[in-house]
Amino acid sequence: MLPAAAVALQGAQKGRSVMRIVVGSDHAGFPLKGTVLQLLKSWKHTIKDCGSFTPDPVDFPDIVALVAAEIKSGRADRGSWSAARASAPP
């Protein structure tokens, strides 16, 4: 079953052009990332995965920096990242 956001994106995708999308996640987002990548690829988007590549703990700011650099440089049109929340906001 796809997450609600993916279903909404699927409906919005009709009639859209192909995009270069960069994605990243921390270890907590790793299991879902595969599903999201598969969906984006099925829509014929070009995908770059900046990590994490395993469920092992990682320093997420390093991955965010890679995603942001791809967008800033123009090598990607859009980016997305997913991370576990370490603490609740005040």
Order of alpha helices (4+ residues) and beta strands (2+ residues): alpha-beta-alpha-beta-alpha-beta
